[in-house]
Amino acid sequence: MIAIEKVTKTYVSGDVEVKALRGVDLTIQDGEFISIAGPSGSGKTTLLNLIGCIDTLDSGKILIDGNPVYDLDKDAKALFRRETLGFIFQSYNLIPVLTAFENVAFALNLLDMDDKEIRERTMAILAEVGLQGMEDRRPNKLSGGQQQRVAIARALVKNPKIILADEPTANLDSHTGEDILKLMREMNEKHGTTFIFSTHDRMVMDYAKRLVSLHDGLIQNDETRS
């Protein structure tokens, strides 16, 4: 599904150049549950942002389903993100004035669906992630784990091909983090959605079916687990 070929990315801060990625080659197949791991500054979040068309690469190629996404214009990237990708962030990124239902439904409103289908799909995914009966609660009335479940529901509700999760357990205690990882793995196995994590959390690495280790912008190790 995803082909990353000789990708480089350098950031400039004042007079300092930071080589975030130095020529990364990586192929990710449909339905994988993969962690891209490494210490701060290793390039893992940069790589995730390039796959998600949030940032632009300096050289190389990124193809998804054989289509080059690295050179799309701004509007085409926005359309691609809306139709193909789901995002889960460590800070949840929920809209505080909206209920759990409204936060999830918002992703479908952008796809111009009718109200009946939006309601049916939103209620179904909220139940699937264990939030049935909590749809009318705003984020400040939900625990951190519940908020992350809303974020997972929001990412899944539009049936994306790929979900990008940036440090999704960073703000959760270990027990809640493990529950969230179990839920995401269940969603991966049930829906066949590709999950790509960036993380330095050992627990996330242990749950991954494939672990790619980055260091100083280069892949050091690529390990597939049973």
N, C-alpha and C positions, 0 to 999 in steps of 0.2 A: 504493500500500500504506500509506504513512505520511503523514498530513496533520497538520502542525503549524500552529496558528492563533493568532497574536497572543500567544505564550507569554512570560510574564514570570517572573523569579525574582530575589528579593533576599535576600541573607544579612546577618545582623546579627552583628557582632563587637564586643562592648562597646557603645560609643556610636556605632560606625561602621556605616553601611549600605553594602553593596556590591551594586550593581545588576548581577547577572551576565548576565541577559537582559532586554531592554527592549521586547519585542514582536516576536518572531521568527515569520515566516511561511515555511514550507518544505514542499514536497511531494517525497517520495522514492518512486520507482516500484519494482515488483518487479524483482529481479535487478540493481539498480544496484551499482556499485563506487565509492563516494563518500567523499571526504575532507572533513571539516569542520576547517578550518585557521585558525590565528590564534596570536598571541603569548600568553604566560601572562596569565591574567585576562581573556581575550577572551570566555569563556563556552562554549567548545567542549566541555569535559568536562562542564559542567553540562547542556548540551543532550543529550549522550550519556546521562547518568545519568537524565534525564527520560524519554527514549525507552525506556530499559531499566527503568523503574519502580523505580529505586533511590532516587530523590529525588522530591519533590512540587513541582509548580509553584504559583505564586501566583495567576496568572490565565491565561486562554486555554484551548486544547484541544489534546490529542494523540489522534488516532484511528489505529488500525491495522486495516486491512481493514474500515474503517467503524465499528469498535467503539471507544468511548471508553475509554482505559486510564488517563486522568489522575485519575479519581475512584474507582478500584477500592479496596476495602479491603485490608488487609495480606495476608490469606490468598489473596485473588483475584490480587493482584499476584505473590505467590510462585508460584502455579500458572501464571500467564501466563509468567513468566520461565522456569519449568521446561519448559514445553511449546513455547514459540514462539521463545525467544531463546538465542543462544550468546554467550559473553563471552570475549574475549582481552585480557589485561592486560600492561603492560610488565614487571611483575615475575613473570610466568608463573602465580603463585598455585597451584602444584602442591602436593600433600600430600607432604611429604618422606619419610614412612615407607612410602608406597605405591609400587609399581613403575609404569612407564609404562602397562602394561596396566591396572592397578588404578585409576590416575588417570583414564583414559579411560572405563573400565567404570563408574566411580562415577556418571557422568551418567545412564547407563541404569538403574542400580539404583534411582534415584529414580523411574523410570517404571514400576517393577514388571514388567519383562520377565523371561522365563524365562532360565535360565542359558545354554542353547544359543544363543539368539538374541543374548544379550549378548556371548558369546565370538566368534561369527561376525562381528558388526558391529564389535566392537572390533579384532579382528585385521585385518579388511579395511581399516579407516580408518587404522590404524597403517602398514600396507603402502603405502597411498595417499599418505601424507605422508612416505614414505621412511624409516620406522623399523622395517621388518621385521627381526627378529632382535634387536631391542633392547627387546622388550616386558617383559623381566624386570629391566631396570635401574631403579634408583631415581634420582630427580633429581640427586643428588650425583655420579652416575656418567655424567651426560649433559652435553654442552656447552650453552652458552646457546641456540644455535640449535636444538639437539635438544630442549631443554626447551620452546622456543616451538612446535616442531612437535607435541609432546605436547599443548600447550595448544590448538593449532588442531584436532588430532584430537578432543580432548575437546569442543570447541565444535561440531564438525561431526557427531559420531557420532549424535546424536539427530535429525538432519535438521531443524534449525531453519529458520524462514523468514528470520530476520534474525540476523546476527552483528555485534556491537558490539565494536570493537577500539580500546582506549584506549592511544595511544602504543606500538603493538606492536613497534616497532623501537628504542625508546629505549635498551635495555640491550644492543644488539647492535652489532658493528662493521659498517662499511658493506657489506662483501662478504656477510656472513651476513644482514644486513638485506635486501639486494636478493634473495637466495635466498628468504627468507621471503615477501617481497612477490610474487615470481613464483609461489610455491606458492599463496598466497591468491587471486591472480588466476586461476590455473588452476582452483581449487576453485569460484570464482565462476562461471566459464564452463561448467564441467562440471555443477555441481549447480543453477545458477540461484539460489543463495543470495544474498540482499542483504547486502553488506558495507558497514558505516558506520564510518569511522575518525575519531578525533579526533587531531590531530597538529600539530606545528610543524616536522616533519622534511620538508625539501624533496624528498627521495627519495620519501616516501609521497605527497606532493602530485603529483609527476610521474607516478607509477604510476596515480593515480586516473583513472577515466573521467569523473568530474565533481568539480569543486573548488568548495566553498562557503567563502568567506572571512568570518570573523567578526572584528569589532573593537568593543570596548566594548559587547558584548552585542547588537550589531546586524549583520545581514548586509550586507557591503560589496560582495560580488561573487559571482556564481553562473555558473560556466563549465562547459560540457559539451564533452568532447573526443571525437575519433573513436577 
